[in-house]
Amino acid sequence: MGRKTYSLSALAVGTIASLSLMSADGAEALALANDTEAKSEDAILDQASKNSDFETVPADNGADDAITFVSSPVSQPLPSDTANDTSSEASSVGSLRDLVTRVEAGALTDQMRCLAGAVYFESRGEPLAGQLAVAKVVINRSEDQRWPASYCGVVYQRAQFSFVKNGRMPRISTNSAAWDRAKAIAHIAHEGMWESKAGDAVYFHAKYVKPRWSRRKERTAQIDTHIFYR
C-alpha cells in the first residue's frame, strides 16, 4: 500500500470514529432531554393532583400517554327531615296509650275543640280505643254528605249528641287529665295517626240501650260499652 493510500484510509477511519462518537453523544443527550421532559411532566401532574379535586384517568383513544381530567366533588347526603312526620312518631310507639302521652295538642281551633269536646263528653270514661272511635264517628260524618261538613256542624246538629243542650256544650274541666286525653285523642284522630277499630262507623250507642235504627245498620265494632255501626 502506498503512503497516499494509507493516509486516505487513516483519514476515513478517523472520520467514521468521529461520526460514531458524535452519534453516541447525541443519542445520550436526546435520551437525557426526554428523561428530563418526562420527569417534568410527571412533576407537573403530581403537583396538579395535590392542589385540586381532580383525578386522572386514561383517555379512551388507545394512546397510553393521554390524560383526561374528571371532576370528583366531595358530597355528603342530606339527612331526611322527619321532625314533622306524624306517621314516624306513631310508628315509634308500641300502643295508643304511648302515643297519647307523646302528643302535644297545643292550642285548639274551634273545630278541634268541638271534636275534643265530643270525645270528652261522650267517652271520657271509656278506654282510649273507645275514645278514638267516638272521634272517628265525628270525622266520618263530616266527610259524608248526609251530615254537615265540619266537626262543629256535626257535633251541634240537632238531636244527635245528648250532651249538647240548647245548642250549647256544657262546661269542660280544662285542667283535668280527662280533657288532656280528649285533646290528644282528637289530634290523633284528625291526623290519622292511629287506626280505629270502629273503621268507617257513623253511628254508635251504649250497649245497654237498643235503638230501633240499629237493626238497619251494619255493626263494625264493640269497644267496652259502645257499639259502632255504619
Sequence and secondary structure as in RCSB ss.txt:
>XXXX:A:sequence
MGRKTYSLSALAVGTIASLSLMSADGAEALALANDTEAKSEDAILDQASKNSDFETVPADNGADDAITFVSSPVS
QPLPSDTANDTSSEASSVGSLRDLVTRVEAGALTDQMRCLAGAVYFESRGEPLAGQLAVAKVVINRSEDQRWPAS
YCGVVYQRAQFSFVKNGRMPRISTNSAAWDRAKAIAHIAHEGMWESKAGDAVYFHAKYVKPRWSRRKERTAQIDT
HIFYR
>XXXX:A:secstr
  HHHHHHHHHHHHHHHHHHHHHHHHHHHHHHHHHHHHHHHHHHHHHHHHTSSEEEEE TTS TT EEEEE    
       TT HHHHHHT SSHHHHHHH    S  HHHHHHHHHHHHHHTTS HHHHHHHHHHHHHHHTSTTS SS
HHHHHTSTTT TT BTTB     TTSHHHHHHHHHHHHHHHT S  TTTT  EEEETT   GGGGGS EEEEETT
EEEE 
